[in-house]
Amino acid sequence: MKKIALDGDFNFTDEQVARLNAVGQVEKLGNASSDEEWLKAVQGYDVVCNWGDHVLANLDKLENVLITYPYTELGSFDSEELAKRNVYIANARGGNRKSIVEWAMFMVLSLYRQFPTFLRTTEQHPFTSTESLEGKTVLIVGHGTIGTEIGERCEAFGMNVDYFNRGDDLAAKTSQADVVVNALNCNPSSKNLLDADFFSKMKKGAFYLTFSRPYTYDIDGLITAIEAGTVGGAAIDCDPEPLFDVSNDFYKKCLSNEKILVTPHVAGVTKQAAANGLEVMVKNVESYLNGTPQNILKKYTA
């Protein structure tokens, strides 16, 4: 019988637990204190359900296993090289999509309408006429399921939506955009794609928004462009782990500029997203062990 390791605490329903037990022998692992201890603990399992801890550090040492986790982005790796050792990574594609889209739209509205300034204010502000989203052009860099749904929501607000796809002239598209949304995944083609030069050439006064990993953009270049008056402001859901961590250096760097609306990796954190992610993960296990794998990530590192 196939062996399934639960590496972490998962709030599965009784029905989900029964489904896992129907396709394999399920065992709960203890908390590993190091990458080496984790690697030893997962040996011999056909599937490891995981929150992402210790995975990237051990990918080059794994064999004959599916690693699946209940969220979208793990990081950069070479799926073709992994497949040579019968190692596969499956994410919870779409599980937190709507929650991230909600965050994105709240932030676009906040940047233009300046809502944070007026929420529960105790000061008498001078009359301020803010900007509507209607008629603004948004460029979405990353045309996956999340980027596509953000585009659909932006269209509903009367915005003009454009997408950057591989092979497009990024600089030309960026020069016309009032808002740039970074929805990139981690791949060599996206590594630091939005660098200091990119930010310096954005349309004057444009906004930048991202929930993607810093792997894809240069935070120092963004801050420099904001300070220079090129970029009007930004909204960033900081990615460094753990969730809600406001003590890490990246978060503090974002806080250093008052024109950056920053949240501590909470864009996709809702009860619905959590439930969706666990359900997709269970389906990933079922599909893989039944010989019809789903949500297997295809990435490369060179």
N, C-alpha and C positions, 0 to 999 in steps of 0.2 A: 504494500500500500504506500502511496506517495506521502511524504512527510511535509507538513506545513508548520513553519515557525512563526509565532507571534512575537515580534521583537518590539515591545512597547505596550502601552495600555490603549486599547481600542474599545470604544463604547458600542460594541456590536449588540444588535437586538438578538433575542433568542432565536428568531427565524434565521438570521444571518449565521449565527453559530452553528445551527443545525445544517445549513447548507455547506459550510466549510467542513464539518465532520463527515458529510456525505461524500466528499471528494478526496479526503485525505486524513491522515493521522495528525491532529492538531496538538501542538505543544507550546507552552508559554516559556519564553526565555527570560533569564534574569537580566538585570541592568549591567551592561558591560562598562567597565571603568576605563577601557583603552581600546584603540583600534585593534590591537593584537588579540585582546580578550574576546572582542566581538567576532573576529575572523574565526577563531577557534570554536566559538559557540555555534556558529551557523553552518559548520561543516556537516555534510550529510543530508541537509534539507533540500527538497526540491523547490520549495517556495519559501521566501522570507517576506512577511508583511512587516513593514518598517516605517518609521517616521523620517528616515533619511540619515540618521546618526551613523557615523562610521562607514557609510557606503562608499563615498567617493575615494576615501583613503585606501580602500581595499579592493577596488574594482579590478586591478591588475592581478589579483591573487585568487579571485573567485573562479569556480568552474561549475557547470551543470546546475544552474539555479535561476529562478525568476525572482527578482526583487521588485516588489510593488509597494506603493505608498499612496496615501489618500489626499494628495494635492497635485499641483501641476508641474512646477519647475524644480528640478533637483540641482542642476548645474551642467557643466560641460564634460562630455566623455565621447569616446569613439565606439558607437554601437556595432560597427562592422568588426572591429577587433574583438569586442566582447562575444559576438556571435561565433567566432572561431573556437571559443571555449564553452560554447553553449550557455552563455550568460545573457540574460535579457532584463531590461528595465521597463516596467509598465507604470504609467502615472494614472491619476484619476481625471482624465481628460474631461473638461466641461463641468467638473463638480463644483468649482468655486467661481465659475464664469460670471454668473449673474451678480454675485456679491461684489466682484471686482469692478464690473461695469457700473454698479450703483456708486461705488467709491469714486470712480472716474468722473461720472456726471456731477456728483456733489462737488468735486474739486474744480471742474470746469466752471460751474455756476459760481462757486466761491471766489475764483480768481476774477471773473468778470463783474459779478454783482457785489463783491467785497463784503459778503455776508459775515465773515468772522469779525469784521470791524464793528458791525452794528448789533451783533448778538448780545443781549443783556447789557448794552452799554449804559454807563451812568454819567457819561459826558454829553454835553450839548455840542453836537457836531454841526458844522456849517452845512448848508444845503449841498448835497452831493448827487450828481447825476451819473449813475454807473452805466456800464455797457450791457446790452442784451446779447444773447448768443446768436440771434437771428442775423443771417447774412455773413457771419464769420466763416472763415475757411479753416478746417482742421485737417492736418496731415497725420495719418496714422501709420507709424513705422512698425510693421509687423502685421501681416494680413492673415493671422490665424483666427480661431473661433472667437477669442476675446476681442481682438482688434476689430473684427467684422461687426460684432454686436455693439461695440462702442460707436462705430460708424453709423449703425442703424439708429441708435438713440440720439446721436448728434443730428442726424437728418430730421428726426421728429421735432427737434427744437429749431428747425429752420436753418441749420448750418450747412455749408457746402463741404462735402467730404471727399478727400482724396487719400489714396493709399500708396505707400512706397513698397514696391516689390523688388526682389533681386533683379538687378540689371537696369533699373530706373536711374535717372539722374537725380540723386538725392539733393544736391545743392540747389538745383533748379526748382524742385518741388518745395523745398524748405523756404526758399525766398518768397514764396507766395502764401505761406501759411501763417494764420493768426495764432494758431495753437498747434503744437507738435505733441502727439501722444506716442510714447515709446512703449510698444507692446511686444518687444523682441524676446525670443527665446535665446538661450545660451548656445552658441555655435561659433566656430572660428570666424565665419563671415559676419557675425554680429559683435565680436569682441571689440570693445571700445569704438564701435562704429560711429557713435555720436561723441566725437572727441572735441577738444578745445576749438579746433578750426570750424567744426560744424556749428557750435554755439555762437562763435564770433560772426557767422554769416547768416544767422537767423534774421527774419524780418524784424526791424526795430520795434520794440514794444511787445513782441509776441510772447506767448506763454509756453512753458514746457511742463509736461505731466508724465509721470512714470510710476509704475508698480513693478517694473522689471529689475533684475539684479544689476548692481553697479558694474558688473562684468561688461555691460553693453554701453556704458557711457562714462564720461569723465566729469566727476562731480566738481573738481577744481576748475575745469574749463567752464562749467555752467556758472559757478559762483563768480568767476572773473567776468563773464559776459553780463551777468546781472549787475555787478558793480560798475561796469562800463556803460550801462544804460542800454545795451543792445537787447537783452532779454528782459521782459517786463516783470517776470516772476515765475514761480514754479510750484508744482505740487508733487511731493515725493512720498511714496510709501516705502520707508527704509526696509531693506531686505535682510541685513545681518541678523543672525539668530542670537538669542531666542526671540520669540514673539514678545512684543510689548517692551523690549529692552531699550531704555532711553539713556543708558550709560555708555554705549559703545561710541567709538570715535566718529564713525560715519554719521550717526544720528546727531551728535554734537556739532559736526561740521555743517550739517543742514540747518540746525538751529541758529548758527552764527549769522545767518542772513534773514532778516525779518520778512523779506519778500518770498521766502520759501515756506509754503504750507507743508508741514511734515507730520507724518503719522508713523508709529513704530511697528510696521509690518502687520497691519490689521485690515488691509483692503479686502482680503478674502475670508476674513474670520467672522462667520455668522453661523448660527445653529444649523441653518439650511445647508450651507456649504459643507459643514462637518459631516452631516448626515449623508449628503450626496457623495462626498469623497469616500466614506466607508462603504457605501453600496457599490460604487464603481470598483473599489479595491476587491471586494468579495467577488464581483463578476469577473475581474481580471484573473483571480485564482481559479474560479470555475472554468473559465474559457481555456486557460493555459493547460490545466490538467485534463481537460476533455479534448485537447488537441486542436483547438481553434483559438489561439491567442489573440487578444485584443489590446489596444492601447500601448503596443510595444514601441518605444521611442527609437527614432532613427536620428542619430547625431554623429558628428565626426569632429576630429580635433586637428586635422591638417588638410 
